[in-house]
Amino acid sequence: MQLTPTDAGNIALGFILTEWNIPESDKDWFVIISSPLLGESWYIVELGISGFPDRWYLQVYDNGECDPSYTFTSPIRGSEGYIDLDSLPHLLGEVLISERNAR
């Protein structure tokens, strides 16, 4: 295995930033919560936004590829409103609104 858990976390974070066209300046809002090795050739990376309960789970393979079929979870449903997003940069708020509504 050539990737470290840190490498896998950074690959997953880069994927999410690219997927949602999030500017590099908003990168620091994200937190790599965990990135355990599963099996012999891939990691499951758990990402979140600092201070929020929403989570993304991404598979990162030992070849550095990130599976584009990630999982998003949140205890907050879109129907519950979005008042908790006021402190976020606009685009990050829009991402969470979109992800919560898609559930």
N, C-alpha and C positions, 0 to 999 in steps of 0.2 A: 504494500500500500504506500503510494507516494504522497497522498494528501494527508494533511493533518486536520484535526477538527477545526482549527482556526481557518485553514485554507478553505475547507468546505463551507464554513459560515460566511466567509467573504465572497465566495462564488455565489451562494444563494442570495446574499444581500445585493450583489451586483445584478443578479437576474431580476430581482424585484424592482430595483431602481430603473432598469432598462424597460421592463415590462410595462411599467406605469409612467414612464418618461419623467421620473422624479429627478429634479436637479441635484447635483452633487452637494450643493449647499444645504439640502435637507437630510442628507445621509445620517447626520449625527442624531436624529430623532429615533433612528432604528436601533434595536438591541438584539444581539445574537444571544438567545436565551440558552440554547443547548445545541450540540451537534454530535450526538453519539454515533459511533460506527456500528452499523448493522450488517451482519454477515461479514463477508470478506472484501466486499467491493463497493459499498455505498454508505453514505451518511444520511440521516434524517436531520435536517436543520430546522430549528424552531426560531422564528423571528417575531418580533413585536415592535410596537412603537412605545417608547418610554412613557410610563404612566397610564397606559391603556391596556385593557384585558384582551384585545384582539390578537390573534396569532395566525401566522402563516407557517405551514409545514412543507418543506421542499426536500426532494431527494437529490443528492449530489453524488455522482458516481466517481470512482477512483480515476477515471480519465479526465476529470475536470468538467464534465458536462452536467448541466442541471436539467432535471426532468421538467418540462414546461407544464405538466399537470400537477399543480400544487394544490394543497388543501388550505382553506381559510376557515377559522372558527372564531366565534365571538359569543359571549353571553348576552350581548345587546342586539336586539333585532331592529331593523330599519323602522318598524312601526312604533318603536319606543322613542323616536326623536333623535336629534343630533346635538343637543345642547352641550354634551361633553366634548365636542370637537372644536369649540370656540378658541381654544388656546393653540391649536395647530396651524401651521402654514396652510394656506388655502388648498393647495394641491393634495396635501396629505389628508385633509378633511374630505376632499372629494373622493379619494381612493377608498377611505373607510366607508363612506356613504355607499359607494358602488358595491364594495365587497359585502357589506351588511345587507343591502337590498337584494343581492344575488342569492342569498341563502334561503 
